[in-house]
Amino acid sequence: MRTYLRSIKLGDAETIARWKSDPYLRRMALDVNHTTTAEKERKNIQQALDDSDEEYLLIVEQETDQPLGYIRLNWWHGREIAWLRYAMGERRGEGLCSEALTALLERLFSESLHRIEGEVYACNEPSIRLLKRLGFVREGVKRQAHFDGEEYIDIYAYGLLRADFAQ
């Protein structure tokens, strides 16, 4: 394993703010007009830490302890259903997010997780490919539900059941 997951800390706010200020990440996962600061991210992290129905994890490189990205889960029905959000910092395209998500899904499905779901902007081909590789199934389309600064684009809804996860 090249990565490991750890709980987010307030001290990670500057890193998260830097990632979320990247125009590529804003286009692929947030909003082109999204702005943030380290202080806003500290508040966001604190809210997540205080919420028992949310898990906020940092993807970290094993060898260097360098933060690489994040994964957020919101829980429903105890810990049987989760809503997934994730993003990578500068080290995209190296398979590091895939590795971290695979390890997380293996752990969650071996525990109580029954279903996990997430949404992806139609323009985010890397995330679409990643979810498909992990076994997620496209379950629906929210037509023209996101404005990317130039046009309205679709949002795809994906889901993965424990029974379908074969890693």
C-alpha positions as CSV (number, residue, x, y, z in Angstrom):
1,M,0.0,0.0,0.0
2,R,1.3,3.4,-1.0
3,T,-1.4,5.2,1.1
4,Y,-3.2,5.1,4.4
5,L,-6.2,6.9,5.8
6,R,-6.3,9.0,8.9
7,S,-8.9,11.2,10.5
8,I,-8.9,14.8,9.5
9,K,-7.4,17.3,11.9
10,L,-8.0,21.1,12.3
11,G,-4.3,21.6,11.2
12,D,-5.2,20.1,7.8
13,A,-7.4,23.2,6.9
14,E,-4.6,25.0,5.0
15,T,-4.0,22.0,2.8
16,I,-7.7,21.4,2.1
17,A,-8.2,25.1,1.3
18,R,-5.3,25.0,-1.1
19,W,-6.8,22.0,-2.9
20,K,-10.2,23.5,-3.0
21,S,-8.8,26.6,-4.6
22,D,-7.4,24.7,-7.5
23,P,-9.5,25.6,-10.7
24,Y,-9.4,21.9,-11.8
25,L,-10.8,20.6,-8.6
26,R,-13.4,23.4,-8.5
27,R,-14.6,22.5,-12.0
28,M,-14.6,18.7,-11.4
29,A,-16.0,18.5,-7.9
30,L,-17.1,21.8,-6.5
31,D,-18.2,24.9,-8.3
32,V,-16.1,27.2,-10.5
33,N,-17.0,30.1,-8.3
34,H,-16.3,28.2,-5.1
35,T,-14.0,30.2,-2.8
36,T,-12.6,29.1,0.5
37,T,-10.1,30.0,3.2
38,A,-8.2,28.1,5.8
39,E,-10.6,29.5,8.4
40,K,-13.7,28.3,6.5
41,E,-12.1,24.9,6.2
42,R,-11.3,24.8,9.9
43,K,-15.0,25.5,10.7
44,N,-16.0,22.8,8.1
45,I,-13.6,20.3,9.7
46,Q,-14.8,21.1,13.2
47,Q,-18.4,20.6,12.1
48,A,-17.5,17.2,10.6
49,L,-15.6,16.2,13.7
50,D,-18.6,17.1,15.9
51,D,-21.1,15.2,13.7
52,S,-21.4,11.5,14.5
53,D,-23.0,10.9,11.1
54,E,-20.0,12.1,9.2
55,E,-16.5,10.7,8.7
56,Y,-13.8,12.9,7.2
57,L,-10.5,11.2,6.3
58,L,-7.3,12.3,4.7
59,I,-5.5,10.2,2.1
60,V,-1.8,10.2,3.1
61,E,1.2,8.8,1.3
62,Q,2.7,6.0,3.3
63,E,6.4,6.8,2.6
64,T,6.4,10.6,3.1
65,D,3.3,11.3,5.3
66,Q,2.3,13.8,2.6
67,P,-1.4,14.5,2.4
68,L,-2.8,13.6,-1.0
69,G,-6.5,14.0,-0.9
70,Y,-9.6,13.5,1.2
71,I,-12.6,11.2,1.5
72,R,-15.8,12.2,3.3
73,L,-18.7,9.9,4.2
74,N,-22.1,10.8,5.5
75,W,-23.9,8.0,7.2
76,W,-27.6,7.0,7.2
77,H,-29.4,4.1,8.9
78,G,-26.6,3.7,11.4
79,R,-23.6,2.8,9.3
80,E,-25.4,0.8,6.7
81,I,-25.7,3.4,4.0
82,A,-23.1,6.1,3.1
83,W,-22.8,9.0,0.8
84,L,-19.3,9.4,-0.6
85,R,-17.3,12.5,-1.5
86,Y,-13.6,12.6,-2.4
87,A,-11.0,14.7,-4.0
88,M,-7.3,14.5,-4.7
89,G,-4.8,17.3,-4.4
90,E,-2.0,17.7,-6.9
91,R,-1.1,14.0,-7.3
92,R,-4.0,13.0,-9.5
93,G,-3.8,10.2,-12.0
94,E,-1.4,7.9,-10.1
95,G,-4.0,5.5,-8.8
96,L,-3.5,6.7,-5.2
97,C,-7.2,7.6,-4.7
98,S,-8.3,4.3,-6.2
99,E,-6.0,2.5,-3.7
100,A,-7.3,4.4,-0.8
101,L,-11.0,4.0,-1.8
102,T,-10.5,0.3,-2.3
103,A,-9.0,-0.2,1.1
104,L,-11.8,1.9,2.7
105,L,-14.5,0.0,0.9
106,E,-13.0,-3.4,1.9
107,R,-13.1,-2.3,5.5
108,L,-16.6,-0.7,5.4
109,F,-18.2,-3.7,3.6
110,S,-16.6,-6.1,6.0
111,E,-18.2,-4.2,8.8
112,S,-21.9,-3.0,8.5
113,L,-22.0,-1.1,5.2
114,H,-24.7,-2.3,2.9
115,R,-24.6,0.5,0.3
116,I,-22.5,3.5,-0.7
117,E,-23.5,6.2,-3.2
118,G,-22.0,9.3,-4.8
119,E,-22.5,11.8,-7.5
120,V,-20.2,12.9,-10.3
121,Y,-20.4,15.8,-12.7
122,A,-20.7,14.4,-16.3
123,C,-17.4,16.2,-17.2
124,N,-15.4,14.4,-14.6
125,E,-14.3,11.4,-16.7
126,P,-11.5,10.4,-14.2
127,S,-14.0,10.0,-11.4
128,I,-16.5,8.2,-13.6
129,R,-13.8,5.7,-14.6
130,L,-12.7,5.3,-11.0
131,L,-16.2,4.6,-9.7
132,K,-16.8,2.1,-12.5
133,R,-13.5,0.3,-11.8
134,L,-14.6,0.0,-8.1
135,G,-17.8,-1.6,-9.2
136,F,-20.2,1.3,-8.8
137,V,-23.3,1.3,-11.1
138,R,-24.7,4.4,-12.6
139,E,-28.2,4.6,-11.2
140,G,-29.5,7.8,-12.5
141,V,-28.9,11.2,-14.1
142,K,-29.8,14.6,-12.8
143,R,-30.2,16.4,-16.1
144,Q,-28.5,19.8,-16.4
145,A,-28.3,20.0,-12.6
146,H,-25.0,21.8,-12.4
147,F,-23.7,25.0,-14.0
148,D,-20.0,24.8,-14.7
149,G,-19.5,28.4,-15.5
150,E,-20.3,28.0,-19.2
151,E,-23.1,25.5,-19.5
152,Y,-25.5,23.3,-17.5
153,I,-24.2,19.7,-17.2
154,D,-25.6,16.5,-16.0
155,I,-24.8,14.9,-12.6
156,Y,-24.6,11.2,-12.5
157,A,-25.7,9.2,-9.5
158,Y,-23.7,6.0,-8.7
159,G,-24.2,3.3,-6.2
160,L,-22.4,0.2,-4.9
161,L,-23.9,-2.6,-2.9
162,R,-21.9,-4.9,-0.6
163,A,-23.1,-7.8,-2.8
164,D,-21.6,-6.2,-5.9
165,F,-18.2,-5.3,-4.4
166,A,-15.7,-7.9,-5.4
167,Q,-12.1,-6.8,-4.7
